[in-house]
Amino acid sequence: QVQLVESGGGLVQAGGSLRLSCAASGRTVSSYFMGWFRQAPGKEREFVAAITRSGGSTYSADSVKGRFTVSRDNAKNTVYLQMNSLKPEDTAVYYCAAVGYYSNSYFSPSNYPYWGQGTQVTVSS
């Protein structure tokens, strides 16, 4: 079983950048298809981005395409989410999640059995 810990969140002005990290322990992150999700107050958790085990393919929500980039360093057991051109509507708690295989439902939170505790991202206007 893998444990996930997110870091890198904070307060940033609109147009700024942040890089989130998701550090894995317990099992090597290379065994997992990884996803990033976010949840704003009063809203459902939504898909942000995902990456295959090798890092060869990535997937992004339309709302973040061209601004956010997901990547991974399996040697460091870490997955990243680079967020550029941040907007106030990006404000949310960001979570990383892991699943042992690719699924066409990679955008659904219910597809992932393992979750981190989340990191807060706040974008001021």
N, CA, C and O atoms as a GROMACS GRO file, in nm:
protein
  500
    1GLN      N    1   0.084  -0.119   0.000
    1GLN     CA    2   0.000   0.000   0.000
    1GLN      C    3   0.088   0.124   0.000
    1GLN      O    4   0.191   0.128   0.068
    2VAL      N    5   0.048   0.224  -0.076
    2VAL     CA    6   0.127   0.345  -0.089
    2VAL      C    7   0.068   0.456  -0.002
    2VAL      O    8  -0.054   0.466   0.012
    3GLN      N    9   0.154   0.537   0.056
    3GLN     CA   10   0.113   0.658   0.126
    3GLN      C   11   0.158   0.778   0.046
    3GLN      O   12   0.267   0.780  -0.010
    4LEU      N   13   0.071   0.879   0.040
    4LEU     CA   14   0.097   0.997  -0.043
    4LEU      C   15   0.092   1.123   0.042
    4LEU      O   16   0.005   1.138   0.128
    5VAL      N   17   0.188   1.213   0.019
    5VAL     CA   18   0.192   1.340   0.092
    5VAL      C   19   0.215   1.452  -0.007
    5VAL      O   20   0.316   1.455  -0.077
    6GLU      N   21   0.120   1.546  -0.014
    6GLU     CA   22   0.132   1.661  -0.102
    6GLU      C   23   0.202   1.777  -0.029
    6GLU      O   24   0.195   1.788   0.094
    7SER      N   25   0.269   1.860  -0.106
    7SER     CA   26   0.330   1.982  -0.054
    7SER      C   27   0.340   2.084  -0.166
    7SER      O   28   0.320   2.052  -0.283
    8GLY      N   29   0.371   2.208  -0.128
    8GLY     CA   30   0.392   2.311  -0.228
    8GLY      C   31   0.279   2.410  -0.245
    8GLY      O   32   0.291   2.505  -0.321
    9GLY      N   33   0.169   2.388  -0.175
    9GLY     CA   34   0.059   2.482  -0.185
    9GLY      C   35   0.091   2.612  -0.116
    9GLY      O   36   0.193   2.625  -0.048
   10GLY      N   37   0.002   2.710  -0.134
   10GLY     CA   38   0.023   2.840  -0.071
   10GLY      C   39  -0.065   2.946  -0.131
   10GLY      O   40  -0.160   2.917  -0.204
   11LEU      N   41  -0.032   3.070  -0.098
   11LEU     CA   42  -0.105   3.186  -0.148
   11LEU      C   43  -0.025   3.251  -0.259
   11LEU      O   44   0.094   3.278  -0.242
   12VAL      N   45  -0.090   3.276  -0.372
   12VAL     CA   46  -0.021   3.336  -0.486
   12VAL      C   47  -0.116   3.432  -0.554
   12VAL      O   48  -0.238   3.414  -0.550
   13GLN      N   49  -0.062   3.535  -0.617
   13GLN     CA   50  -0.145   3.628  -0.693
   13GLN      C   51  -0.183   3.570  -0.828
   13GLN      O   52  -0.114   3.484  -0.882
   14ALA      N   53  -0.293   3.618  -0.880
   14ALA     CA   54  -0.335   3.575  -1.013
   14ALA      C   55  -0.223   3.600  -1.113
   14ALA      O   56  -0.156   3.704  -1.111
   15GLY      N   57  -0.204   3.502  -1.200
   15GLY     CA   58  -0.096   3.509  -1.297
   15GLY      C   59   0.033   3.444  -1.251
   15GLY      O   60   0.126   3.424  -1.329
   16GLY      N   61   0.038   3.411  -1.124
   16GLY     CA   62   0.158   3.350  -1.067
   16GLY      C   63   0.164   3.200  -1.090
   16GLY      O   64   0.080   3.142  -1.158
   17SER      N   65   0.266   3.138  -1.030
   17SER     CA   66   0.292   2.996  -1.049
   17SER      C   67   0.318   2.927  -0.915
   17SER      O   68   0.364   2.989  -0.819
   18LEU      N   69   0.286   2.800  -0.912
   18LEU     CA   70   0.320   2.713  -0.801
   18LEU      C   71   0.353   2.576  -0.856
   18LEU      O   72   0.303   2.537  -0.962
   19ARG      N   73   0.437   2.503  -0.784
   19ARG     CA   74   0.462   2.364  -0.819
   19ARG      C   75   0.427   2.278  -0.698
   19ARG      O   76   0.486   2.291  -0.591
   20LEU      N   77   0.331   2.190  -0.719
   20LEU     CA   78   0.293   2.096  -0.615
   20LEU      C   79   0.373   1.967  -0.631
   20LEU      O   80   0.404   1.925  -0.742
   21SER      N   81   0.404   1.907  -0.518
   21SER     CA   82   0.473   1.778  -0.517
   21SER      C   83   0.388   1.676  -0.444
   21SER      O   84   0.315   1.709  -0.350
   22CYS      N   85   0.399   1.553  -0.487
   22CYS     CA   86   0.331   1.442  -0.421
   22CYS      C   87   0.436   1.334  -0.398
   22CYS      O   88   0.480   1.267  -0.492
   23ALA      N   89   0.476   1.318  -0.274
   23ALA     CA   90   0.579   1.222  -0.239
   23ALA      C   91   0.515   1.091  -0.194
   23ALA      O   92   0.424   1.090  -0.111
   24ALA      N   93   0.563   0.982  -0.249
   24ALA     CA   94   0.508   0.850  -0.217
   24ALA      C   95   0.603   0.774  -0.125
   24ALA      O   96   0.725   0.790  -0.132
   25SER      N   97   0.544   0.693  -0.039
   25SER     CA   98   0.622   0.603   0.046
   25SER      C   99   0.544   0.473   0.062
   25SER      O  100   0.424   0.467   0.033
   26GLY      N  101   0.611   0.372   0.108
   26GLY     CA  102   0.546   0.243   0.126
   26GLY      C  103   0.562   0.152   0.006
   26GLY      O  104   0.594   0.034   0.020
   27ARG      N  105   0.539   0.208  -0.110
   27ARG     CA  106   0.561   0.136  -0.235
   27ARG      C  107   0.613   0.235  -0.338
   27ARG      O  108   0.588   0.355  -0.327
   28THR      N  109   0.684   0.186  -0.436
   28THR     CA  110   0.740   0.275  -0.536
   28THR      C  111   0.628   0.336  -0.622
   28THR      O  112   0.535   0.268  -0.664
   29VAL      N  113   0.641   0.466  -0.646
   29VAL     CA  114   0.536   0.536  -0.720
   29VAL      C  115   0.528   0.488  -0.864
   29VAL      O  116   0.425   0.508  -0.930
   30SER      N  117   0.635   0.426  -0.913
   30SER     CA  118   0.634   0.377  -1.051
   30SER      C  119   0.530   0.266  -1.074
   30SER      O  120   0.499   0.233  -1.188
   31SER      N  121   0.478   0.211  -0.965
   31SER     CA  122   0.376   0.106  -0.976
   31SER      C  123   0.237   0.161  -1.000
   31SER      O  124   0.142   0.086  -1.022
   32TYR      N  125   0.226   0.295  -0.997
   32TYR     CA  126   0.092   0.354  -0.995
   32TYR      C  127   0.070   0.456  -1.107
   32TYR      O  128   0.158   0.534  -1.142
   33PHE      N  129  -0.050   0.453  -1.160
   33PHE     CA  130  -0.104   0.561  -1.242
   33PHE      C  131  -0.147   0.668  -1.142
   33PHE      O  132  -0.216   0.639  -1.045
   34MET      N  133  -0.105   0.793  -1.167
   34MET     CA  134  -0.125   0.899  -1.069
   34MET      C  135  -0.217   1.007  -1.122
   34MET      O  136  -0.213   1.043  -1.240
   35GLY      N  137  -0.300   1.059  -1.032
   35GLY     CA  138  -0.390   1.167  -1.069
   35GLY      C  139  -0.381   1.283  -0.971
   35GLY      O  140  -0.343   1.266  -0.855
   36TRP      N  141  -0.416   1.401  -1.021
   36TRP     CA  142  -0.432   1.519  -0.937
   36TRP      C  143  -0.579   1.562  -0.946
   36TRP      O  144  -0.638   1.566  -1.053
   37PHE      N  145  -0.633   1.595  -0.831
   37PHE     CA  146  -0.771   1.643  -0.822
   37PHE      C  147  -0.772   1.769  -0.735
   37PHE      O  148  -0.676   1.798  -0.665
   38ARG      N  149  -0.883   1.841  -0.741
   38ARG     CA  150  -0.897   1.957  -0.653
   38ARG      C  151  -1.042   1.967  -0.608
   38ARG      O  152  -1.134   1.918  -0.673
   39GLN      N  153  -1.058   2.033  -0.493
   39GLN     CA  154  -1.191   2.051  -0.439
   39GLN      C  155  -1.201   2.189  -0.376
   39GLN      O  156  -1.129   2.221  -0.281
   40ALA      N  157  -1.291   2.269  -0.431
   40ALA     CA  158  -1.318   2.402  -0.376
   40ALA      C  159  -1.433   2.393  -0.277
   40ALA      O  160  -1.512   2.299  -0.283
   41PRO      N  161  -1.443   2.488  -0.185
   41PRO     CA  162  -1.550   2.484  -0.086
   41PRO      C  163  -1.688   2.477  -0.151
   41PRO      O  164  -1.720   2.555  -0.240
   42GLY      N  165  -1.768   2.382  -0.106
   42GLY     CA  166  -1.904   2.366  -0.156
   42GLY      C  167  -1.915   2.300  -0.292
   42GLY      O  168  -2.024   2.290  -0.348
   43LYS      N  169  -1.802   2.254  -0.344
   43LYS     CA  170  -1.803   2.190  -0.476
   43LYS      C  171  -1.754   2.046  -0.467
   43LYS      O  172  -1.689   2.007  -0.370
   44GLU      N  173  -1.784   1.969  -0.569
   44GLU     CA  174  -1.737   1.832  -0.574
   44GLU      C  175  -1.589   1.828  -0.612
   44GLU      O  176  -1.536   1.921  -0.673
   45ARG      N  177  -1.525   1.720  -0.575
   45ARG     CA  178  -1.387   1.701  -0.615
   45ARG      C  179  -1.380   1.681  -0.765
   45ARG      O  180  -1.457   1.604  -0.821
   46GLU      N  181  -1.288   1.751  -0.831
   46GLU     CA  182  -1.281   1.743  -0.977
   46GLU      C  183  -1.140   1.707  -1.024
   46GLU      O  184  -1.040   1.736  -0.960
   47PHE      N  185  -1.140   1.642  -1.139
   47PHE     CA  186  -1.015   1.599  -1.202
   47PHE      C  187  -0.937   1.719  -1.252
   47PHE      O  188  -0.993   1.814  -1.307
   48VAL      N  189  -0.805   1.712  -1.233
   48VAL     CA  190  -0.715   1.816  -1.284
   48VAL      C  191  -0.622   1.758  -1.391
   48VAL      O  192  -0.618   1.808  -1.503
   49ALA      N  193  -0.548   1.653  -1.355
   49ALA     CA  194  -0.451   1.597  -1.447
   49ALA      C  195  -0.414   1.457  -1.401
   49ALA      O  196  -0.438   1.419  -1.287
   50ALA      N  197  -0.355   1.380  -1.494
   50ALA     CA  198  -0.312   1.245  -1.461
   50ALA      C  199  -0.194   1.207  -1.548
   50ALA      O  200  -0.169   1.268  -1.652
   51ILE      N  201  -0.121   1.104  -1.504
   51ILE     CA  202  -0.001   1.063  -1.575
   51ILE      C  203   0.016   0.913  -1.561
   51ILE      O  204  -0.007   0.856  -1.455
   52THR      N  205   0.056   0.849  -1.672
   52THR     CA  206   0.078   0.706  -1.670
   52THR      C  207   0.201   0.668  -1.588
   52THR      O  208   0.279   0.755  -1.548
   53ARG      N  209   0.217   0.540  -1.563
   53ARG     CA  210   0.324   0.494  -1.474
   53ARG      C  211   0.463   0.530  -1.526
   53ARG      O  212   0.553   0.562  -1.449
   54SER      N  213   0.479   0.526  -1.657
   54SER     CA  214   0.609   0.559  -1.715
   54SER      C  215   0.627   0.709  -1.735
   54SER      O  216   0.738   0.758  -1.755
   55GLY      N  217   0.516   0.782  -1.729
   55GLY     CA  218   0.520   0.925  -1.761
   55GLY      C  219   0.507   0.953  -1.909
   55GLY      O  220   0.516   1.068  -1.952
   56GLY      N  221   0.484   0.849  -1.988
   56GLY     CA  222   0.479   0.866  -2.132
   56GLY      C  223   0.354   0.935  -2.183
   56GLY      O  224   0.354   0.992  -2.292
   57SER      N  225   0.247   0.929  -2.105
   57SER     CA  226   0.122   0.994  -2.144
   57SER      C  227   0.065   1.072  -2.026
   57SER      O  228   0.073   1.030  -1.911
   58THR      N  229   0.008   1.187  -2.059
   58THR     CA  230  -0.056   1.270  -1.957
   58THR      C  231  -0.195   1.310  -2.005
   58THR      O  232  -0.225   1.306  -2.124
   59TYR      N  233  -0.277   1.347  -1.910
   59TYR     CA  234  -0.416   1.385  -1.937
   59TYR      C  235  -0.447   1.507  -1.851
   59TYR      O  236  -0.405   1.515  -1.736
   60SER      N  237  -0.521   1.602  -1.909
   60SER     CA  238  -0.553   1.724  -1.834
   60SER      C  239  -0.698   1.764  -1.857
   60SER      O  240  -0.755   1.740  -1.964
   61ALA      N  241  -0.755   1.825  -1.755
   61ALA     CA  242  -0.888   1.882  -1.769
   61ALA      C  243  -0.882   2.003  -1.862
   61ALA      O  244  -0.780   2.072  -1.869
   62ASP      N  245  -0.989   2.027  -1.934
   62ASP     CA  246  -0.992   2.139  -2.027
   62ASP      C  247  -0.964   2.271  -1.955
   62ASP      O  248  -0.904   2.362  -2.013
   63SER      N  249  -1.008   2.282  -1.831
   63SER     CA  250  -0.993   2.408  -1.758
   63SER      C  251  -0.849   2.443  -1.725
   63SER      O  252  -0.820   2.558  -1.691
   64VAL      N  253  -0.758   2.347  -1.734
   64VAL     CA  254  -0.618   2.373  -1.699
   64VAL      C  255  -0.522   2.348  -1.814
   64VAL      O  256  -0.402   2.369  -1.800
   65LYS      N  257  -0.573   2.303  -1.927
   65LYS     CA  258  -0.486   2.276  -2.040
   65LYS      C  259  -0.411   2.400  -2.082
   65LYS      O  260  -0.468   2.509  -2.092
   66GLY      N  261  -0.282   2.383  -2.107
   66GLY     CA  262  -0.199   2.496  -2.146
   66GLY      C  263  -0.144   2.574  -2.029
   66GLY      O  264  -0.057   2.660  -2.046
   67ARG      N  265  -0.194   2.547  -1.908
   67ARG     CA  266  -0.148   2.618  -1.788
   67ARG      C  267  -0.082   2.523  -1.687
   67ARG      O  268   0.017   2.558  -1.624
   68PHE      N  269  -0.138   2.404  -1.671
   68PHE     CA  270  -0.086   2.307  -1.573
   68PHE      C  271  -0.017   2.192  -1.646
   68PHE      O  272  -0.059   2.151  -1.755
   69THR      N  273   0.090   2.142  -1.586
   69THR     CA  274   0.164   2.029  -1.641
   69THR      C  275   0.192   1.928  -1.531
   69THR      O  276   0.246   1.962  -1.426
   70VAL      N  277   0.154   1.804  -1.557
   70VAL     CA  278   0.182   1.696  -1.463
   70VAL      C  279   0.307   1.622  -1.510
   70VAL      O  280   0.326   1.600  -1.630
   71SER      N  281   0.392   1.584  -1.416
   71SER     CA  282   0.513   1.510  -1.448
   71SER      C  283   0.547   1.420  -1.330
   71SER      O  284   0.485   1.428  -1.224
   72ARG      N  285   0.644   1.334  -1.351
   72ARG     CA  286   0.684   1.246  -1.243
   72ARG      C  287   0.832   1.216  -1.251
   72ARG      O  288   0.892   1.218  -1.359
   73ASP      N  289   0.892   1.189  -1.136
   73ASP     CA  290   1.030   1.144  -1.126
   73ASP      C  291   1.026   1.016  -1.044
   73ASP      O  292   1.026   1.020  -0.921
   74ASN      N  293   1.021   0.904  -1.113
   74ASN     CA  294   1.008   0.777  -1.041
   74ASN      C  295   1.130   0.747  -0.955
   74ASN      O  296   1.119   0.678  -0.853
   75ALA      N  297   1.245   0.798  -0.994
   75ALA     CA  298   1.366   0.777  -0.913
   75ALA      C  299   1.354   0.847  -0.778
   75ALA      O  300   1.412   0.803  -0.678
   76LYS      N  301   1.279   0.959  -0.775
   76LYS     CA  302   1.258   1.033  -0.651
   76LYS      C  303   1.125   0.997  -0.586
   76LYS      O  304   1.089   1.052  -0.482
   77ASN      N  305   1.053   0.904  -0.648
   77ASN     CA  306   0.924   0.861  -0.592
   77ASN      C  307   0.828   0.978  -0.574
   77ASN      O  308   0.755   0.985  -0.475
   78THR      N  309   0.828   1.068  -0.671
   78THR     CA  310   0.752   1.192  -0.659
   78THR      C  311   0.682   1.226  -0.790
   78THR      O  312   0.735   1.205  -0.899
   79VAL      N  313   0.561   1.280  -0.775
   79VAL     CA  314   0.484   1.331  -0.888
   79VAL      C  315   0.463   1.481  -0.866
   79VAL      O  316   0.449   1.526  -0.753
   80TYR      N  317   0.462   1.556  -0.975
   80TYR     CA  318   0.454   1.701  -0.967
   80TYR      C  319   0.334   1.755  -1.045
   80TYR      O  320   0.286   1.693  -1.139
   81LEU      N  321   0.290   1.872  -1.003
   81LEU     CA  322   0.192   1.948  -1.080
   81LEU      C  323   0.242   2.091  -1.088
   81LEU      O  324   0.236   2.166  -0.990
   82GLN      N  325   0.292   2.129  -1.205
   82GLN     CA  326   0.335   2.266  -1.229
   82GLN      C  327   0.216   2.348  -1.272
   82GLN      O  328   0.150   2.317  -1.372
   83MET      N  329   0.187   2.454  -1.197
   83MET     CA  330   0.070   2.536  -1.225
   83MET      C  331   0.115   2.677  -1.260
   83MET      O  332   0.173   2.747  -1.176
   84ASN      N  333   0.088   2.719  -1.381
   84ASN     CA  334   0.123   2.852  -1.430
   84ASN      C  335  -0.003   2.931  -1.461
   84ASN      O  336  -0.112   2.875  -1.474
   85SER      N  337   0.013   3.061  -1.473
   85SER     CA  338  -0.099   3.150  -1.508
   85SER      C  339  -0.220   3.122  -1.420
   85SER      O  340  -0.332   3.107  -1.469
   86LEU      N  341  -0.197   3.115  -1.293
   86LEU     CA  342  -0.304   3.079  -1.200
   86LEU      C  343  -0.413   3.184  -1.197
   86LEU      O  344  -0.388   3.304  -1.211
   87LYS      N  345  -0.535   3.136  -1.177
   87LYS     CA  346  -0.654   3.221  -1.173
   87LYS      C  347  -0.723   3.203  -1.037
   87LYS      O  348  -0.705   3.101  -0.972
   88PRO      N  349  -0.800   3.302  -0.995
   88PRO     CA  350  -0.872   3.286  -0.868
   88PRO      C  351  -0.960   3.160  -0.864
   88PRO      O  352  -0.977   3.100  -0.758
   89GLU      N  353  -1.013   3.121  -0.977
   89GLU     CA  354  -1.098   3.001  -0.980
   89GLU      C  355  -1.019   2.872  -0.964
   89GLU      O  356  -1.079   2.764  -0.954
   90ASP      N  357  -0.887   2.880  -0.961
   90ASP     CA  358  -0.804   2.762  -0.931
   90ASP      C  359  -0.792   2.738  -0.781
   90ASP      O  360  -0.736   2.638  -0.739
   91THR      N  361  -0.843   2.830  -0.701
   91THR     CA  362  -0.837   2.815  -0.556
   91THR      C  363  -0.911   2.690  -0.512
   91THR      O  364  -1.029   2.672  -0.543
   92ALA      N  365  -0.841   2.604  -0.438
   92ALA     CA  366  -0.898   2.476  -0.395
   92ALA      C  367  -0.795   2.402  -0.310
   92ALA      O  368  -0.679   2.443  -0.301
   93VAL      N  369  -0.839   2.294  -0.250
   93VAL     CA  370  -0.746   2.197  -0.192
   93VAL      C  371  -0.711   2.099  -0.304
   93VAL      O  372  -0.799   2.044  -0.370
   94TYR      N  373  -0.583   2.077  -0.324
   94TYR     CA  374  -0.535   1.989  -0.429
   94TYR      C  375  -0.489   1.858  -0.369
   94TYR      O  376  -0.417   1.856  -0.269
   95TYR      N  377  -0.532   1.749  -0.432
   95TYR     CA  378  -0.501   1.615  -0.384
   95TYR      C  379  -0.431   1.535  -0.494
   95TYR      O  380  -0.463   1.548  -0.612
   96CYS      N  381  -0.335   1.453  -0.454
   96CYS     CA  382  -0.286   1.353  -0.546
   96CYS      C  383  -0.346   1.219  -0.508
   96CYS      O  384  -0.384   1.195  -0.393
   97ALA      N  385  -0.356   1.132  -0.606
   97ALA     CA  386  -0.420   1.002  -0.588
   97ALA      C  387  -0.349   0.898  -0.673
   97ALA      O  388  -0.287   0.931  -0.774
   98ALA      N  389  -0.360   0.772  -0.632
   98ALA     CA  390  -0.290   0.665  -0.700
   98ALA      C  391  -0.381   0.546  -0.724
   98ALA      O  392  -0.468   0.513  -0.643
   99VAL      N  393  -0.358   0.482  -0.838
   99VAL     CA  394  -0.428   0.357  -0.870
   99VAL      C  395  -0.330   0.268  -0.944
   99VAL      O  396  -0.239   0.318  -1.010
  100GLY      N  397  -0.347   0.137  -0.932
  100GLY     CA  398  -0.246   0.045  -0.983
  100GLY      C  399  -0.252   0.017  -1.131
  100GLY      O  400  -0.172  -0.061  -1.182
  101TYR      N  401  -0.347   0.080  -1.204
  101TYR     CA  402  -0.362   0.048  -1.344
  101TYR      C  403  -0.430   0.164  -1.414
  101TYR      O  404  -0.496   0.247  -1.351
  102TYR      N  405  -0.414   0.170  -1.547
  102TYR     CA  406  -0.486   0.269  -1.626
  102TYR      C  407  -0.632   0.227  -1.641
  102TYR      O  408  -0.663   0.109  -1.655
  103SER      N  409  -0.719   0.325  -1.638
  103SER     CA  410  -0.860   0.301  -1.663
  103SER      C  411  -0.916   0.417  -1.744
  103SER      O  412  -0.870   0.531  -1.732
  104ASN      N  413  -1.014   0.388  -1.827
  104ASN     CA  414  -1.080   0.495  -1.901
  104ASN      C  415  -1.152   0.592  -1.807
  104ASN      O  416  -1.194   0.700  -1.849
  105SER      N  417  -1.165   0.553  -1.682
  105SER     CA  418  -1.228   0.639  -1.581
  105SER      C  419  -1.125   0.715  -1.498
  105SER      O  420  -1.149   0.746  -1.382
  106TYR      N  421  -1.011   0.745  -1.557
  106TYR     CA  422  -0.903   0.810  -1.482
  106TYR      C  423  -0.944   0.946  -1.428
  106TYR      O  424  -0.881   0.998  -1.336
  107PHE      N  425  -1.051   1.006  -1.486
  107PHE     CA  426  -1.097   1.137  -1.444
  107PHE      C  427  -1.193   1.130  -1.324
  107PHE      O  428  -1.233   1.233  -1.271
  108SER      N  429  -1.228   1.010  -1.283
  108SER     CA  430  -1.324   0.993  -1.174
  108SER      C  431  -1.253   0.966  -1.042
  108SER      O  432  -1.170   0.876  -1.035
  109PRO      N  433  -1.284   1.044  -0.937
  109PRO     CA  434  -1.222   1.019  -0.806
  109PRO      C  435  -1.242   0.876  -0.756
  109PRO      O  436  -1.155   0.822  -0.688
  110SER      N  437  -1.355   0.817  -0.789
  110SER     CA  438  -1.384   0.682  -0.739
  110SER      C  439  -1.292   0.577  -0.797
  110SER      O  440  -1.288   0.463  -0.749
  111ASN      N  441  -1.216   0.614  -0.900
  111ASN     CA  442  -1.122   0.521  -0.963
  111ASN      C  443  -0.997   0.500  -0.879
  111ASN      O  444  -0.922   0.405  -0.903
  112TYR      N  445  -0.972   0.587  -0.782
  112TYR     CA  446  -0.846   0.588  -0.709
  112TYR      C  447  -0.864   0.543  -0.564
  112TYR      O  448  -0.942   0.605  -0.491
  113PRO      N  449  -0.797   0.439  -0.522
  113PRO     CA  450  -0.810   0.393  -0.383
  113PRO      C  451  -0.718   0.465  -0.285
  113PRO      O  452  -0.742   0.461  -0.164
  114TYR      N  453  -0.613   0.530  -0.334
  114TYR     CA  454  -0.515   0.590  -0.244
  114TYR      C  455  -0.510   0.740  -0.266
  114TYR      O  456  -0.504   0.788  -0.379
  115TRP      N  457  -0.512   0.814  -0.154
  115TRP     CA  458  -0.518   0.960  -0.158
  115TRP      C  459  -0.423   1.022  -0.057
  115TRP      O  460  -0.397   0.965   0.049
  116GLY      N  461  -0.372   1.139  -0.091
  116GLY     CA  462  -0.300   1.220   0.005
  116GLY      C  463  -0.396   1.303   0.087
  116GLY      O  464  -0.518   1.297   0.068
  117GLN      N  465  -0.340   1.382   0.178
  117GLN     CA  466  -0.423   1.463   0.268
  117GLN      C  467  -0.462   1.597   0.207
  117GLN      O  468  -0.551   1.665   0.259
  118GLY      N  469  -0.399   1.636   0.100
  118GLY     CA  470  -0.432   1.760   0.031
  118GLY      C  471  -0.344   1.876   0.072
  118GLY      O  472  -0.288   1.878   0.182
  119THR      N  473  -0.332   1.973  -0.018
  119THR     CA  474  -0.258   2.096   0.008
  119THR      C  475  -0.340   2.213  -0.047
  119THR      O  476  -0.393   2.206  -0.158
  120GLN      N  477  -0.350   2.320   0.031
  120GLN     CA  478  -0.433   2.433  -0.006
  120GLN      C  479  -0.362   2.525  -0.105
  120GLN      O  480  -0.247   2.563  -0.084
  121VAL      N  481  -0.430   2.559  -0.212
  121VAL     CA  482  -0.384   2.659  -0.308
  121VAL      C  483  -0.485   2.772  -0.309
  121VAL      O  484  -0.604   2.750  -0.334
  122THR      N  485  -0.438   2.892  -0.284
  122THR     CA  486  -0.525   3.009  -0.285
  122THR      C  487  -0.468   3.112  -0.382
  122THR      O  488  -0.352   3.152  -0.370
  123VAL      N  489  -0.549   3.154  -0.477
  123VAL     CA  490  -0.507   3.250  -0.578
  123VAL      C  491  -0.587   3.379  -0.557
  123VAL      O  492  -0.710   3.379  -0.567
  124SER      N  493  -0.517   3.486  -0.528
  124SER     CA  494  -0.584   3.614  -0.503
  124SER      C  495  -0.591   3.695  -0.632
  124SER      O  496  -0.504   3.686  -0.718
  125SER      N  497  -0.696   3.774  -0.643
  125SER     CA  498  -0.716   3.855  -0.765
  125SER      C  499  -0.650   3.991  -0.752
  125SER      O  500  -0.656   4.071  -0.845
   0.00000   0.00000   0.00000
